[in-house]
Amino acid sequence: MSGTEHSKPAAHLVVGYSPQDGFVAVQLNPPPAEYVWHDRQAEHREERYGPGNGYHQWLAVDAATGAVWFGDTDWRTGGEDAGSWLPGHRRATVGDGALPSPAVFAILLTHRAVDERGSETWRFFTAEELHALARRTLPLVQRVIGSLHRVGPDADLEWSAEAATAWVDLEQACRYTLDAGGAVAWAEPRMSPVPAWRVEVADFLDRNPELCDPAWATATDAELDAYAAYRPDSGYAGVPGRMCAPAGVRIEEGYTFYGHRAALYAYRAAACGDRAPVEAGLWLRTSDAGRSSWEGAKVVGASLADAPDCVLDHLAETFRGAAADDGVVLTGLPAYLRQQRAEEREAVDDTLAATGEELKRLEELLKEVRLIRNTVLTRVLSWTDGRDDEVIAGLAAMSPAAVAEWRERLTADRGAGSEA
C-alpha cells in the first residue's frame, strides 16, 4: 500500500517479562485494599473511593517493533493524570492518520468489575496473570502491526482500516469478568472483519479514478505529504476531501478514511512502474547520470536566469529522457528548474541592487568633489594671473570651453556687483 516494500516485525513479549525469569522487568505495587474503597455506602460515587482509585495496570504495545510488555502506575500520585505515568499514548488521543514516534500505545486495564451477584468489586492482577494476558493478545497485536501502512523510505507508520479494527479487538480482549468463583475470565479474542464505514483511501481512488490528479505520478514526497495533510474548515480531510473539493463532489457522512499517504505513494509507485521515483534536484546533483546530463545540457556562459519557460520545458524533457535511461523517474522536476531559475534571478537582482547602491554612493561623492572643485576653480579664475583657459582646464579636468564659460559667468557676476 505504501509503494515501498518494508519488512514487518513479529509480535513478541519484551525480554524479562516471563515467569521463568521472575518478571525481573516489572515490579507491581497495587495499593492496599483500604486505599481503594473509601466509603462504599457514600451517597455520591466520587466519595466512595480512596487515594488508590487512580492506580492502573497497563499493557503496552510498540506498533513499530511488535514488542509487548506490562506494568503499573504509582497509586501514591493521588489525583494526578495517569497518562503522565504511562509508557506511551492512548489510542483515542492519536487519531486515524500517522502514528507518533515512538509508536507506543498503552491499554489501561479495568480493575472494577461486577460479579454474578451484582456486587461491585476491585481486582488487581499478578505478574503471572498479566503475562498470560500478554501472551493471549499476541495474535491480535500481530494483526495490528502486520496491517499498518509503512510509508516511504523511512517506513513511517500510518493507520489502516484493518489495523484500526484489530486495535479495537485488542482492547476488547483486555477486558474481563468474574465467574461465580471470583476467577478472572478474559474476553475471548476475536478477529473482527473491517466494517464498511472504515474505508481505505486506495480503494476510494480505485473507485473514483476521474478525481485523481495525474500530477501525483511525478510529485515529490513533500508534495504528496502536503496533499494528504489537507484540513478544511468543514467536511472530510485528507486525500478524499482534497480530491472532491475542487470537483464539487460531496461524500456521504459517516465514513472514516485510512492510509492517505500510503495511497498517494502507491499511486506514484504504480505510475512509475519498475523505475524508482527520485527527486529531480537530488538526481541532478548527486548521481553520475544526473550531473552528466546537467553539464551536457548547459550552454557555456549561459545562465538559467536568462532562460524563458520554453527553454525550461525543453530542459525538463531532456532530463526526463536521461533519467529514464538511468532507470528512475524524476519527481518535482518543473518546480525544481523554476526554483533554480528563481534563485539565479534573485542573485542577479542582488547584483543590480548592490550596483545601484554603489552608484548612488559614488554620485553623492561626485557631487561633493564637484562642489570643492568649483569653489577652487572660482578662486583660481579670480586671480587673473595671466594663465589661459587651456592651462586651468588641464588642472581642473575640464574642457577649455567649460572653463571659458565659467570665467564669463564670473566676470558677469562681478560686473553686476559693480553696477549695484
Sequence and secondary structure as in RCSB ss.txt:
>XXXX:A:sequence
MSGTEHSKPAAHLVVGYSPQDGFVAVQLNPPPAEYVWHDRQAEHREERYGPGNGYHQWLAVDAATGAVWFGDTDW
RTGGEDAGSWLPGHRRATVGDGALPSPAVFAILLTHRAVDERGSETWRFFTAEELHALARRTLPLVQRVIGSLHR
VGPDADLEWSAEAATAWVDLEQACRYTLDAGGAVAWAEPRMSPVPAWRVEVADFLDRNPELCDPAWATATDAELD
AYAAYRPDSGYAGVPGRMCAPAGVRIEEGYTFYGHRAALYAYRAAACGDRAPVEAGLWLRTSDAGRSSWEGAKVV
GASLADAPDCVLDHLAETFRGAAADDGVVLTGLPAYLRQQRAEEREAVDDTLAATGEELKRLEELLKEVRLIRNT
VLTRVLSWTDGRDDEVIAGLAAMSPAAVAEWRERLTADRGAGSEA
>XXXX:A:secstr
  SS       EE TT SGGGTTTT       GGGTBS TT SSGGGSB GGGG  EEEEEETTT EEEEEE  G
GGTTS GGGGSSSB GGGT SSB  SS EEEEE   EEE TTS EEE    HHHHHHHHHHHHHHHHHHHHHSEE
ETTTTEEE  HHHHHHHHHHHHHT EEE TTS EEE         TTEEEHHHHHHH GGGS GGGGG  HHHHH
HHHT   SSS  HHHHHHHHHHT    SS EEE HHHHHHHHHHHHHTTSEEEEHHHHHHHSHHHHHHHHHH  T
T  GGG  HHHHHHHHHHHHHHHHHTTEEEESHHHHHHHHHHHHHHHHHHHHHHHHHHHHHHHHHHHHHHHHHHH
HHHHHHHT  S  HHHHHHHHT  HHHHHHHHHHHHHHHHHHHH 
